[in-house]
Amino acid sequence: MNDSKNLKTQFATPERELLLLKNLVEHASDGVHVVDTQGDVVYCSIAFAELLGYSLEEALNLNVKDWDRVFPVVQIVPIIKDLIQSPRRFQTRHERKDGSQFDVEINARGIELDGEFFLYASSRDITELKQEALENKKNNAKLNSIFTTMPDAFFVINKQGIIESVNKKSTEMFGYSEQEFTGQNISMIVSDEHRSHHDQYIQNYLTTGRASIIGKTRALEAKRKDGTVFPIALNVGEALTDDGIYFTGIIRDISEIKQKQQELIWAKEQAQSAEKAKSLFLANMSHEIRTPMNGILGSLSLMEATSLDDNQREMFKIIKSCSDSLLIIINDILDISKIESGKMTIEAVNFQLQKIIEEVAFLNTNASAEKGITIHSFIDSNVPEYLVCDVVRLKQILMNLVSNAVKFSYSDSDVFINVSLLNESQDNLRVEFCVQDRGIGMSLDEQAKLFQDFSQADNSITRKFGGTGLGLAICAKLIDLMGGNIRVNSEKGIGSSFVFELDMQRGEKQEETSNHIDMSNFASHHPHKILLVEDNIVNQIVAVSMLENLGYECDVAENGQQAVDMCTEQAYSLIFMDMQMPVMDGVTATKLILKINPGIPVIAMTANALQEDKDKCLNAGMREFVTKPIVLKDIAQVIEKVSR
């Protein structure tokens, strides 16, 4: 205590006080200077000299007008005198010795020494502070602009759920003014259904720290000032400030999104309904057309085995050709439908390529012979003899392209089928097929129309050559489904080349099995007591005649219920079952019959060629199925198959 008093005594002397004051001024971070009423420097600290970039000696020879760049020179003396009378703090701009300028804050007051007045001032460089303030101002302006113009409503609420501030969109969305919002609980905009839960979320978070809603977006219903309720997406965020915890709420009106969702749901339901209607139409169309076609083609297959004179044979060929053409159209339409609905399946089958090419050429023999056209085929030696792919679809593609080539070729010309190997990697092969004709050809504009449903290069072609325009569209879709591609090269009046590539695998040589069926004494080799279940009189007559040709006698039931009753009364070893019949359908009848006699083979005779119809037959317990129209060979093959 005594030492402290001694120090105070030492500093109490005028000399000591002056020395202490000088040291404080010299070491202060702010620059200190004293000027007379004319602005001449009479004293300055080292810090002030350094602030201006001068030495201490240089600074002592300066005048205020040498560094101040805000006040006009003529006003400097009056301002100094005014500051001596009225001390204050203000900001101005100084210039350094090197010409650079900086912002300063001046704290000025008048002092009197020996009856003479001077201005004492401390100067602080505030350039960085002003720059920060300017940046903050810009940032705040940006934030305010975003806050004001953002498309979503924005709320700031405290931990009690009270609204502190809102943006313009909030007032537009809910119909309240900013003043009406401020100080109210956020639950004022929540629908009655969700209101009781809302405050609990915030309190639960503050109490437990479990962020059940923080940082997450949830959908709920909000309520406007006029009482209307609408769907919103709410995202709650947390902000930690010097004043404590605040929550931010971003709200988006999702009425349009909900409306779009409902429209999409409706559109999906409509599409599903349309797809169902389309499938039903195709099934009915298949049934209604194939049923009479069954009578026609079945009768023709029986007629072919009879003795016909030349005139009758010619008429037979015409009817057979027309019937086959109609069947091709039906199958084309069903194929397009199956591909578009994704119900077309591709199967990998081992086959001999040469045999398929020969079959395609043979099946086009009659049409080519009528026009004097020769079909040539060539398979490169590096193409394996046996391959694996969907041989049924490959044959369908080649049949279409070759029949088109024959159709559009000039008489007495040639059609070429060429097969080559593009590349090979292990067992995977890329095989190219080319079908070339010497025919009418196509222009570039006509080629652009190819591969579209129901489209031909020229409408006049349909009238001259016939066809639906579906064949090439089906080919393109099948090739795409099999992982390949197709292209055409054509020149008007010269001819066309259709080239397609497919991925295949190497196949294995198989023992050849004969598809020939010996029709003589067929029934004695495959004895059966047969029940035919068919409601259509024409189809009854045709089917009975086919079975009689094979040596069978059969009973006939006109509907499923009658078939069940007949199976109850006597035993049959084989049943041919139509699918669509009055009183009781074929599926229901089959299930009941198999309960009576579980081992009896039931063969479906279906006019529905869609896969789901075939699956329905097999799932009901039927052993096999034949698709109408049915010919004699179909009956013989299926009987032989189930008799093994």
C-alpha positions in Angstrom: 0.0 0.0 0.0 2.8 2.4 0.9 4.6 1.7 -2.4 1.4 2.6 -4.3 1.2 5.9 -2.5 4.8 6.6 -3.2 4.2 6.1 -7.0 1.2 8.4 -7.0 3.4 11.0 -5.2 6.1 10.7 -7.8 3.6 11.1 -10.7 1.9 14.0 -9.0 4.8 16.3 -9.9 4.3 18.4 -13.1 7.3 17.0 -14.7 6.2 13.5 -14.1 2.7 14.1 -15.4 4.0 15.7 -18.6 6.3 12.8 -19.2 3.5 10.3 -18.6 1.2 12.1 -20.9 3.8 12.3 -23.6 4.5 8.5 -23.4 0.8 7.7 -23.6 0.3 9.9 -26.7 3.4 8.6 -28.4 2.4 4.9 -27.9 -1.3 5.3 -28.6 -2.6 3.4 -31.6 -4.5 6.4 -32.8 -2.6 9.3 -34.4 -2.6 12.5 -32.3 -2.0 15.9 -33.7 -2.4 19.6 -32.5 -3.0 22.4 -35.0 -3.3 26.2 -34.5 -6.3 28.2 -35.8 -4.7 28.4 -39.2 -4.3 24.6 -39.5 -0.6 24.4 -39.1 0.7 21.4 -37.1 2.3 22.4 -33.8 2.5 18.8 -32.5 1.9 15.3 -33.7 2.6 11.8 -32.5 4.7 9.3 -34.4 1.6 7.2 -35.0 0.0 10.2 -36.8 3.1 10.8 -39.0 3.1 7.1 -39.9 -0.6 7.2 -40.7 0.1 9.8 -43.3 3.3 8.2 -44.5 5.6 11.0 -43.4 8.6 11.2 -41.0 7.9 13.0 -37.7 10.0 16.0 -38.9 8.0 16.2 -42.2 4.7 15.9 -40.4 5.5 18.8 -38.1 5.7 21.1 -41.2 2.3 20.1 -42.6 -1.0 22.0 -42.7 -4.5 20.4 -42.5 -5.0 21.3 -46.2 -2.0 19.0 -47.1 -3.9 15.8 -46.1 -7.6 16.5 -45.8 -9.5 15.7 -49.0 -13.1 16.3 -48.0 -13.4 19.9 -46.8 -12.6 22.8 -49.3 -9.4 24.7 -48.5 -11.3 27.9 -47.9 -13.5 26.2 -45.2 -10.6 24.6 -43.2 -9.9 27.7 -41.0 -13.5 28.3 -40.1 -14.1 24.6 -39.4 -11.1 24.5 -37.1 -12.4 27.5 -35.1 -15.8 26.0 -35.0 -14.4 22.7 -33.6 -12.4 24.6 -31.0 -15.7 26.0 -29.7 -17.8 22.8 -30.3 -15.9 19.5 -29.7 -17.2 16.6 -31.8 -16.5 13.3 -33.6 -16.7 13.2 -37.4 -15.4 11.2 -40.4 -13.3 12.6 -43.2 -10.8 11.4 -45.8 -7.0 11.9 -45.7 -4.3 11.6 -48.3 -1.0 10.0 -47.7 2.4 11.2 -48.9 2.2 8.6 -51.7 -1.1 10.0 -52.9 -3.2 7.1 -51.6 -6.3 8.0 -49.6 -8.0 6.4 -46.6 -11.0 7.0 -44.4 -10.5 8.3 -40.9 -12.6 9.1 -37.8 -11.5 12.3 -36.0 -12.2 13.1 -32.3 -11.5 16.8 -32.1 -11.7 19.4 -29.2 -10.2 22.8 -28.5 -7.4 23.4 -25.9 -6.0 26.6 -24.5 -2.3 27.1 -23.8 -1.0 30.4 -22.4 -4.1 32.2 -23.6 -3.8 30.8 -27.2 -6.3 28.3 -28.6 -5.4 25.2 -30.5 -7.3 22.2 -31.9 -6.4 18.7 -30.5 -7.4 15.7 -32.6 -7.0 12.0 -32.5 -7.2 10.2 -35.9 -8.2 6.5 -36.5 -7.9 4.7 -39.8 -11.4 3.3 -40.5 -10.9 2.3 -44.1 -11.4 -1.5 -43.3 -14.3 -0.7 -41.0 -16.0 1.3 -43.7 -15.3 -1.4 -46.3 -16.8 -4.0 -44.0 -19.8 -1.8 -43.3 -20.2 -1.3 -47.1 -20.0 -5.1 -47.7 -22.4 -5.7 -44.9 -24.7 -3.2 -46.3 -24.5 -4.8 -49.7 -25.0 -8.3 -48.2 -28.0 -7.0 -46.2 -29.4 -5.5 -49.3 -29.0 -8.8 -51.2 -30.6 -10.7 -48.3 -33.4 -8.2 -48.0 -34.0 -8.4 -51.8 -34.0 -12.2 -51.6 -36.2 -12.2 -48.5 -38.6 -9.8 -50.2 -38.8 -11.4 -53.6 -38.4 -15.1 -52.8 -41.2 -17.2 -54.2 -41.9 -18.9 -50.9 -43.3 -17.6 -47.7 -40.6 -17.0 -45.1 -41.2 -16.7 -41.3 -38.9 -16.0 -38.4 -40.2 -17.2 -35.1 -38.8 -17.3 -31.6 -38.7 -20.4 -29.4 -42.2 -19.6 -28.1 -43.5 -19.9 -31.6 -44.2 -16.2 -31.9 -43.7 -14.6 -35.3 -40.9 -12.0 -35.4 -40.8 -11.2 -39.1 -42.3 -12.3 -42.4 -41.5 -11.6 -46.1 -43.8 -10.1 -48.7 -44.8 -13.5 -50.1 -46.1 -14.5 -46.6 -48.6 -11.6 -46.7 -49.7 -12.5 -50.3 -50.0 -16.2 -49.5 -52.0 -15.9 -46.3 -53.8 -12.6 -46.7 -52.5 -11.1 -43.4 -50.5 -7.8 -43.3 -47.0 -7.8 -41.8 -48.4 -6.0 -38.7 -51.1 -8.7 -38.3 -48.5 -11.4 -38.4 -46.0 -9.8 -36.0 -46.4 -11.0 -32.4 -48.8 -13.8 -33.2 -48.2 -17.5 -32.8 -47.3 -19.3 -36.0 -50.1 -21.7 -35.4 -52.5 -19.0 -36.7 -51.7 -20.3 -40.3 -51.9 -24.0 -39.5 -55.1 -25.8 -40.3 -57.2 -27.0 -37.4 -56.3 -30.6 -38.1 -52.6 -30.0 -37.6 -52.6 -27.0 -35.2 -52.5 -29.0 -31.9 -49.4 -30.8 -33.0 -47.4 -27.9 -34.3 -46.2 -26.2 -31.0 -45.4 -29.6 -29.6 -42.7 -30.1 -32.3 -40.8 -26.9 -31.2 -41.2 -27.6 -27.5 -40.1 -31.2 -27.9 -37.0 -30.1 -29.8 -36.1 -27.5 -27.1 -36.7 -30.0 -24.4 -35.1 -33.2 -25.8 -33.0 -32.0 -28.7 -34.6 -34.5 -31.0 -35.0 -32.7 -34.4 -38.2 -34.4 -35.6 -39.0 -31.5 -37.9 -35.7 -29.4 -38.1 -34.2 -29.5 -41.5 -36.9 -31.7 -42.9 -39.7 -30.9 -45.3 -43.2 -32.2 -44.5 -46.5 -31.7 -46.1 -49.5 -30.4 -44.2 -52.5 -28.1 -44.7 -52.4 -24.4 -43.9 -55.2 -21.9 -43.5 -55.5 -18.4 -44.9 -57.1 -15.4 -43.3 -60.3 -16.0 -45.2 -60.5 -19.5 -43.7 -59.6 -21.4 -46.9 -57.4 -24.4 -46.4 -54.6 -25.4 -48.9 -51.7 -27.8 -49.1 -48.2 -26.6 -48.2 -44.7 -28.0 -47.9 -43.0 -26.7 -44.7 -39.3 -26.7 -44.0 -38.2 -25.6 -40.5 -34.6 -24.4 -39.8 -32.8 -23.4 -36.7 -30.8 -20.1 -36.3 -28.5 -19.4 -33.3 -28.0 -15.7 -32.7 -26.7 -13.5 -29.9 -30.3 -13.1 -28.8 -30.8 -16.9 -28.5 -32.5 -19.5 -30.7 -34.8 -18.6 -33.5 -36.6 -20.8 -36.0 -37.1 -20.1 -39.7 -40.0 -21.5 -41.7 -40.1 -21.7 -45.5 -43.5 -22.5 -46.8 -44.4 -23.4 -50.4 -47.9 -23.5 -51.7 -48.1 -27.0 -53.4 -51.7 -26.7 -54.6 -50.6 -26.9 -58.2 -48.3 -29.8 -57.5 -51.1 -31.6 -55.8 -53.4 -30.8 -58.7 -50.8 -32.2 -61.1 -50.5 -35.3 -59.0 -54.2 -35.8 -59.1 -54.2 -35.2 -62.9 -51.3 -37.8 -63.2 -53.2 -40.3 -61.1 -56.3 -39.7 -63.2 -54.3 -40.0 -66.4 -52.7 -43.2 -65.2 -56.1 -44.6 -64.3 -57.4 -43.6 -67.7 -54.4 -45.1 -69.4 -54.8 -48.3 -67.4 -58.5 -48.3 -68.3 -57.7 -47.7 -71.9 -55.1 -50.4 -71.9 -57.6 -52.8 -70.3 -60.2 -51.8 -72.8 -57.6 -52.3 -75.6 -56.7 -55.7 -74.3 -60.3 -56.7 -73.9 -61.0 -55.4 -77.5 -58.1 -57.4 -78.9 -59.1 -60.5 -77.0 -62.7 -60.2 -78.3 -61.5 -59.3 -81.8 -59.2 -62.3 -81.8 -62.0 -64.5 -80.6 -64.7 -63.2 -82.9 -62.5 -63.2 -86.0 -60.7 -66.5 -85.3 -63.9 -68.3 -84.6 -65.3 -68.0 -88.2 -61.7 -68.3 -89.5 -61.5 -71.6 -87.8 -64.5 -72.8 -89.7 -63.1 -71.5 -93.0 -59.5 -72.8 -92.7 -60.6 -76.0 -91.0 -63.0 -76.8 -93.8 -60.2 -75.9 -96.3 -57.8 -78.3 -94.7 -60.4 -81.0 -95.0 -61.3 -80.0 -98.6 -57.6 -80.2 -99.6 -57.6 -83.9 -98.8 -60.7 -84.6 -101.1 -60.8 -85.1 -104.9 -61.2 -81.8 -106.6 -61.4 -81.1 -110.3 -59.2 -78.3 -111.8 -61.8 -75.6 -111.5 -62.5 -76.5 -107.9 -58.8 -76.7 -107.1 -58.4 -73.2 -108.5 -61.2 -71.8 -106.4 -59.7 -73.6 -103.4 -56.4 -71.8 -103.9 -58.1 -68.4 -104.1 -60.1 -69.0 -100.9 -57.0 -70.4 -99.1 -54.9 -67.5 -100.2 -57.5 -64.9 -99.0 -57.9 -66.7 -95.7 -54.2 -66.9 -95.1 -53.9 -63.1 -95.9 -56.6 -62.3 -93.4 -54.9 -64.5 -90.7 -51.6 -62.6 -91.3 -53.4 -59.3 -90.7 -54.9 -60.5 -87.5 -51.6 -61.8 -86.3 -49.8 -58.6 -87.2 -52.3 -56.5 -85.2 -51.9 -58.8 -82.2 -48.1 -58.7 -82.5 -48.1 -54.9 -82.5 -50.3 -54.8 -79.4 -48.1 -57.3 -77.6 -44.9 -55.4 -78.4 -46.3 -52.1 -77.3 -47.7 -53.4 -74.1 -44.4 -55.1 -73.2 -46.0 -58.6 -73.3 -43.9 -59.9 -76.2 -41.3 -62.3 -74.9 -38.1 -63.3 -76.6 -36.9 -66.9 -76.3 -33.4 -68.3 -77.0 -33.7 -71.5 -79.1 -31.0 -73.7 -80.7 -31.6 -73.9 -84.5 -29.9 -74.7 -87.8 -29.6 -71.5 -89.9 -29.6 -73.2 -93.3 -32.9 -74.9 -92.5 -34.6 -71.6 -91.6 -33.4 -69.9 -94.8 -34.6 -72.8 -96.9 -38.0 -72.8 -95.2 -38.4 -69.0 -95.8 -37.5 -69.4 -99.4 -39.8 -72.4 -99.8 -42.8 -70.6 -98.2 -42.4 -67.9 -100.8 -42.1 -70.3 -103.7 -45.7 -69.9 -105.0 -45.6 -66.1 -104.9 -42.2 -65.9 -106.6 -43.1 -68.5 -109.2 -46.1 -66.5 -110.3 -43.8 -63.6 -111.2 -40.9 -65.6 -112.5 -38.7 -64.5 -109.6 -35.8 -66.7 -108.4 -34.9 -66.6 -104.7 -31.2 -67.0 -104.0 -29.6 -67.5 -100.6 -26.0 -67.4 -99.5 -24.5 -68.0 -96.0 -20.8 -67.0 -95.4 -18.7 -70.0 -94.4 -17.6 -68.3 -91.2 -21.2 -68.2 -89.9 -21.8 -71.2 -87.5 -24.2 -73.8 -88.8 -26.1 -73.8 -85.5 -27.1 -70.7 -83.7 -29.1 -69.6 -80.7 -31.7 -66.8 -80.7 -35.5 -66.5 -81.0 -35.9 -68.5 -84.2 -39.7 -68.0 -84.4 -39.2 -64.2 -84.5 -36.2 -64.5 -86.8 -38.3 -66.5 -89.2 -41.1 -64.0 -88.9 -38.8 -61.1 -89.8 -37.2 -62.9 -92.7 -40.6 -64.0 -94.0 -41.9 -60.5 -94.0 -38.8 -59.0 -95.7 -38.6 -61.8 -98.3 -42.4 -61.7 -99.1 -42.1 -57.9 -99.5 -39.1 -58.3 -101.8 -41.1 -60.7 -103.9 -44.1 -58.5 -103.9 -42.3 -55.3 -104.9 -39.8 -56.9 -107.4 -40.2 -56.7 -111.1 -41.3 -59.9 -112.9 -38.5 -62.3 -114.0 -36.0 -60.8 -111.6 -34.1 -62.0 -108.5 -34.4 -61.8 -104.7 -31.3 -62.5 -102.6 -30.9 -63.6 -98.9 -27.4 -63.1 -97.7 -26.1 -63.9 -94.2 -22.6 -62.8 -92.9 -20.7 -62.7 -89.6 -19.8 -59.1 -88.5 -17.8 -60.0 -85.4 -17.4 -62.6 -82.7 -16.4 -62.6 -79.0 -16.3 -65.9 -77.2 -19.8 -67.3 -77.8 -21.4 -64.0 -78.7 -21.9 -63.3 -82.4 -23.1 -60.3 -84.4 -24.8 -61.7 -87.5 -26.0 -59.6 -90.4 -28.9 -60.5 -92.7 -29.5 -58.8 -96.0 -32.7 -59.2 -98.2 -32.2 -57.6 -101.6 -34.7 -57.2 -104.4 -34.7 -55.9 -108.0 -37.9 -53.9 -107.7 -39.6 -50.5 -107.7 -37.3 -49.0 -105.0 -38.0 -45.9 -102.9 -37.0 -42.3 -102.7 -35.4 -40.8 -99.5 -38.8 -39.3 -98.6 -40.5 -42.6 -98.9 -37.8 -44.4 -96.9 -38.4 -41.9 -94.0 -42.0 -43.3 -93.7 -40.8 -46.9 -93.3 -41.0 -48.8 -90.0 -44.0 -46.8 -88.8 -47.3 -48.5 -87.8 -49.8 -48.7 -90.7 -47.4 -46.9 -93.0 -46.2 -47.7 -96.5 -43.8 -45.7 -98.7 -46.7 -44.6 -100.9 -50.4 -44.9 -100.3 -50.8 -46.0 -103.9 -48.7 -49.1 -103.1 -51.5 -50.3 -100.8 -54.0 -50.2 -103.6 -51.6 -51.8 -106.1 -49.8 -54.4 -103.9 -52.0 -54.7 -100.8 -50.9 -55.0 -97.2 -51.6 -53.1 -94.0 -48.2 -51.4 -93.6 -47.7 -53.2 -90.3 -45.1 -55.8 -91.4 -42.0 -53.5 -91.4 -43.1 -51.8 -88.2 -43.3 -55.3 -86.5 -39.9 -56.2 -88.0 -38.3 -53.1 -86.6 -39.8 -53.5 -83.2 -38.9 -57.2 -83.0 -35.3 -56.5 -84.1 -35.0 -53.8 -81.4 -36.5 -56.1 -78.8 -33.8 -58.7 -79.8 -31.0 -56.1 -79.4 -30.4 -55.4 -83.0 -31.0 -52.8 -85.6 -32.4 -52.5 -89.2 -31.6 -50.1 -92.0 -32.6 -49.8 -95.7 -30.7 -48.8 -98.8 -32.9 -48.1 -101.8 -32.9 -46.4 -105.2 -36.1 -45.5 -107.1 -36.6 -48.0 -110.0 -33.5 -50.0 -109.1 -34.4 -52.0 -105.9 -34.0 -52.1 -102.2 -31.8 -53.8 -99.6 -33.0 -54.4 -96.1 -30.2 -55.1 -93.7 -30.6 -56.1 -90.0 -28.1 -57.2 -87.4 -28.8 -59.5 -84.4 -26.8 -60.7 -81.5 -26.7 -64.5 -81.3 -24.8 -67.3 -79.6 -23.1 -70.4 -81.0 -25.5 -73.4 -81.1 -25.0 -77.1 -80.9 -25.8 -79.8 -83.5 -29.0 -81.6 -82.6 -30.4 -84.9 -83.7 -33.0 -84.1 -86.3 -36.6 -85.0 -85.4 -39.2 -85.5 -88.1 -42.3 -83.3 -87.9 -44.1 -85.7 -90.3 -47.1 -87.3 -88.8 -48.4 -90.5 -90.2 -52.1 -89.9 -90.7 -52.9 -93.5 -91.7 -54.3 -95.6 -88.8 -53.7 -92.6 -86.6 -56.5 -93.4 -84.1 -55.3 -97.0 -83.7 -51.8 -95.8 -82.7 -53.3 -93.2 -80.3 -56.6 -94.6 -79.1 -58.8 -92.2 -77.2 -62.4 -91.7 -76.2 -62.8 -88.0 -77.1 -65.2 -85.3 -75.8 -65.4 -82.1 -77.9 -66.7 -79.1 -76.0 -67.7 -76.4 -78.5 -70.7 -74.1 -78.7 -70.3 -72.9 -82.4 -72.1 -75.3 -84.8 -69.7 -74.7 -87.7 -66.6 -75.3 -85.5 -68.3 -78.5 -84.2 -68.8 -79.8 -87.7 -65.2 -78.9 -88.7 -63.6 -80.4 -85.6 -65.7 -83.6 -85.7 -64.8 -84.0 -89.4 -61.1 -83.6 -88.6 -61.3 -86.2 -85.8 -63.2 -88.6 -88.1 -60.4 -88.1 -90.7 -58.0 -89.3 -88.0 -60.2 -92.3 -87.3 -62.0 -91.0 -84.1 -65.6 -90.9 -83.1 -66.3 -88.2 -80.5 -69.1 -86.9 -78.3 -70.0 -83.2 -78.4 -71.0 -80.9 -75.5 -72.4 -77.5 -76.4 -71.1 -75.7 -73.2 -69.0 -76.2 -70.1 -71.9 -77.3 -67.8 -72.9 -80.0 -70.3 -69.3 -81.2 -70.5 -69.1 -81.5 -66.7 -72.4 -83.5 -66.6 -71.2 -85.8 -69.4 -67.8 -86.5 -67.6 -69.8 -87.4 -64.5 -71.8 -90.0 -66.4 -69.0 -91.6 -68.5 -65.2 -91.7 -68.7 -63.2 -89.9 -71.5 -59.5 -90.1 -72.1 -59.1 -86.8 -74.0 -61.1 -83.6 -74.1 -60.9 -80.7 -76.6 -62.3 -77.6 -74.7 -63.4 -74.3 -76.2 -62.8 -71.4 -73.9 -65.6 -68.9 -74.4 -69.0 -70.5 -74.2 -72.5 -69.7 -72.7 -73.7 -71.2 -69.4 -70.2 -72.2 -68.3 -66.8 -71.2 -69.8 -64.0 -73.6 -70.5 -61.7 -72.6 -67.6 -64.5 -73.2 -65.0 -65.5 -76.5 -66.7 -61.9 -77.8 -66.8 -61.4 -77.2 -63.0 -64.6 -79.1 -62.2 -63.8 -82.0 -64.6 -60.3 -82.4 -63.2 -61.8 -82.8 -59.8 -63.8 -85.7 -61.2 -60.9 -87.2 -63.2 -57.6 -85.5 -62.3 -55.5 -87.4 -64.9 -57.5 -86.6 -68.0 -55.7 -84.4 -70.6 -57.7 -81.3 -71.5 -56.7 -79.4 -74.6 -57.8 -75.8 -75.0 -59.1 -74.7 -78.3 -58.8 -70.9 -77.9 -59.6 -68.1 -80.4 -57.7 -65.8 -78.0 -54.1 -65.6 -79.2 -52.8 -63.4 -76.3 -50.3 -64.9 -73.9 -52.4 -64.2 -70.9 -55.2 -66.2 -72.4 -52.8 -69.1 -72.9 -51.5 -68.8 -69.3 -55.1 -68.8 -68.1 -55.6 -72.2 -69.8 -52.5 -73.8 -68.4 -53.1 -72.4 -64.9 -56.6 -74.0 -65.0 -54.9 -77.4 -65.4 -55.2 -77.8 -69.2 -52.4 -79.9 -70.7 -52.0 -78.2 -74.1 -53.7 -75.6 -76.2 -54.2 -75.0 -79.9 -55.0 -71.6 -81.3 -57.8 -71.1 -83.8 -58.0 -71.3 -86.7 -57.1 -75.0 -86.3 -56.1 -77.3 -89.2 -56.0 -81.1 -89.3 -52.2 -81.1 -88.7 -52.7 -79.1 -85.4 -55.2 -81.7 -84.1 -52.9 -84.6 -85.0 -49.8 -83.0 -83.5 -51.4 -82.1 -80.1 -53.0 -85.6 -79.8 -49.6 -87.2 -80.5 -48.0 -84.9 -77.9 -50.4 -85.7 -75.0 -50.3 -89.4 -75.9 -46.6 -89.8 -75.3 
